[in-house]
């Protein structure tokens, strides 16, 4: 492989808290040298990319990506998701297990990862189902899927309502330090709800989901974590009350991480406006006070991971009455620009924004990427943080176009994406 030097860059490395001028030398798919405060001496025959002062950071890692493959290919394929990721500066994606059939055995894990590797675009991993067919009744083959390379285990959008089943899953997973992720949503309080309970939902005549449903379920899950000693990820936290429960669990020394979707950092319940179904999400969009609490949790490091929560849906699933529309939004290609709005509009430092999309998920999942240091994979994104962008869903690379950012003005443009030293965008 041809060696590559990216010079005259603004290096952003959240793992070492470095934000400054520098250069990176790459060979054989790995970072060979990182020069901070200057430029690398480029050997003869090495390809040179002059960053011209643009930001160079580790490629983003998105741990919550849905595709339609296998089973629902018209929504999204692994190829179209990978192309979307590369265009958005995302170099690693973790596929959710809600395919058909579900990713609940080692053969399905192997299929996802072999198919992703054959595409030769971005790094593709699988998350295994925690229970068989994601039905919440019987534990899936967690041990064998772990050996096959599944990075963590979750039933995705489905809540494991049975405390006994979740206790068994956690106890078994704890034996080999596997990570379990669960959505915190009491299934009975949340049943049938399409918006956050409150004045707006009442005025619009929409069935509400009370915020307390998230905290109730999270408190149950955290109690089981304390009892079993499992590693646990709170999947898509969205309320201030749940953040309080998370902070208390951390104070007890429990090994608990939390993710938040970019949608809940950028939008609030007012955005559903006159029943705009592209803002029909699960969990639903929350009040502005919750959004601000989530932003502060990112700034303070309480939240470990920001995800795109990429959930492609065809027009026929979205262009329906709000209560009947399927929940979800695409987000791979807009993840970085959307996250940068927290810097431009809320003053969050760039390193604090990038950390939960690079070093944070890498550490959580045991990956050696997400850092700018010798020996790390040359998974990189070069971007202009100030370049204006108007999102046009029709031009996005995803097969589905259900983006809540459609028509929105953002700042932040991906100039180049490298995976293992190969330029993929």
Secondary structure, DSSP 4 states (H G I P E B T S, - for coil): ---EEEEEEEEEETTTTEEEEEEEEEETTEEEEEEESS---PPTT-EEEE-TT-EEEEPEEEEEE---TTT-TTT--HHHHHHHHHHTTEEEEEE-S-SSS-S-SHHHHHHHHHHHHHHTSSEEEEPBPSBGGG-SSSB--HHHHHHHT---EE-TTS----HHHHHHHHHHHHTTT-EEEEE---HHHHTT--EETTHHHHHHTPPEE-THHHHHHHHHHHHHHHHH--EEEEET---HHHHHHHHHHHHTT--EEEEEEHHHHH--GGGGTTT-GGG--SSPP--HHHHHHHHHHHHHT---EEE--B----HHHHSS-GGGSPP-B--TTTHHHHHHHHHHHH---HHHHHHTTTHHHHHHHT-S-SS-STTSB--EEEEEEEEEEE--GGGSSSS----TTTT-EEEEEEEEEEETTEE--
